[in-house]
Amino acid sequence: MTVYTGRFNGRTAIVTGGASGLGLETAKRITAEGGKVCLWDKNSDTLAAAKTQTGAVHTIALDISDAKAVEAAAAESKKVLGNIDILVNSAGITGTTGPVVTYPIDSWLKVMDVNVNGLFYCCRFVTPLMLENGYGRIVNISSVAGKEGNPNASAYSASKAAVLGFTKSLGKELATKGVIVNAVTPATFESPILEGVPQSHIDYMRSKIPMERFGLATENAAAVCWLASEECSFTTASTLDTSGGRTTY
């Protein structure tokens, strides 16, 4: 991993889903490049280890689908960090894998509650803190499933498509206010999120990638960190593809 020393000097970040996977790798890179990070994650058992691995200054255990908890976490993070420059929305769930005609309604609602509502809450309560200083970078983690749709993954695909639409809307709202908003659409990469996915579905997703391999969390973190940096200054309301050639738009 190439580290651009000092790229995040003086910058502060909230990373949701920061205790594992892409969130963890992104937090590692931001701190390695001089930034201060607050990790948000539902899994309180792994937050302590993540804090050690990333050098994060603070951790908060919360469920992002709880609006009041997100509001409180945003206020707490600002108190600890002083201000908020970066928000990486990496928290998400896959939900049940199966056809729409038998898809459990409770699983559908939970996926939407975390992947769509939770992301909205994070942006809703963190964006005003960025506007106070006239600077911000928001990176929303979507998926190629949000562009193409994966069979037997209707809730996940729909939720990630919603993330793209939301990103375009918010990015345009804030385009003249110093706050830049973009999304990343990874293909499947090695992550704890795969633990609840059937092997047959994993094999299907791998077969769709022209590079014939899954991505790495570190590769995706590199893309996220460019979007989270000052270098990203004329790109907003857009989608950065990290799919190994699966999607080309």
LINFEN-V825779 format. One line per field, one symbol per residue. ss: DSSP state (a for helix, b for strand, c for the rest). burial: # if it has 9 or more other ideal C-beta (glycine too) atoms within 8 Angstrom, else .. A space follows every 50 residues. Layout:
ss=???
burial=???
This chain:
ss=cccccccccccbbbbbccccaaaaaaaaaaaacccbbbbbbccaaaaaaa aaaacccbbbbcccccaaaaaaaaaaaaaaaccccbbbbcccccccccca aaccaaaaaaaaaaaaaaaaaaaaaaaaaaaccccbbbbbbcccaaaacc cccaaaaaaaaaaaaaaaaaaaacccccbbbbbbbbccbccaaaaaccaa aaaaaaacccccccbcaaaaaaaaaaaccccccccccbbbbbccccccc
burial=......##..#####################.#########.#..##..# #..###.###.#.###..##########.##.##########.##.#... ..#...##.##################.###.#..############.## ..############.#######.#...############.#.##..#... ##.###..#....##.#.###########..#...#########.##..
